C-alpha cells in the first residue's frame, strides 16, 4: 500500500451552481467534490481529463494516509466514477486525482453506515 504524501492539500466542495470542471480551462485536469457527501451506499466523483494527458488515476486513502483503492481512468474528457460504500468501513477518506504523475487535487469524503 502506498502512503499519501504529508503536506498534501485538501479542499472543500464548491457551492457554485456551475461545476468546478466547467469553470476551468480545458487544458487543466479537475477533480470535483463527491456527491452525495456524506454517503451511505454509493457516491460519485466527477472529473475532467484533457486530451493532452495520457494517464490518470484516482487514489483513495484512509485518514492514516494508507492507500486503500486505486482506480484507473482510461477515458478523456468529463467522467464520473462510482464508489461503493459496501467496500469500505465507515469513516473519512481522502481521494486524489493524479494525471501523468502529478497530483491535481485531493478532496475528502465521509462514509456513514
Buried (B, 14 or more C-beta within 10 A) or exposed (E): EEEBEEEEEEEEBEEEEEBBBEEEEEEEBBBBBBEEBEBEEBBBBBBBBBEEBEEBEBBBBBEEBEBBBEBEBEEBEBBEBEBEBEEBEEEEBBBBBBBEEEBBBBBBBBBEE
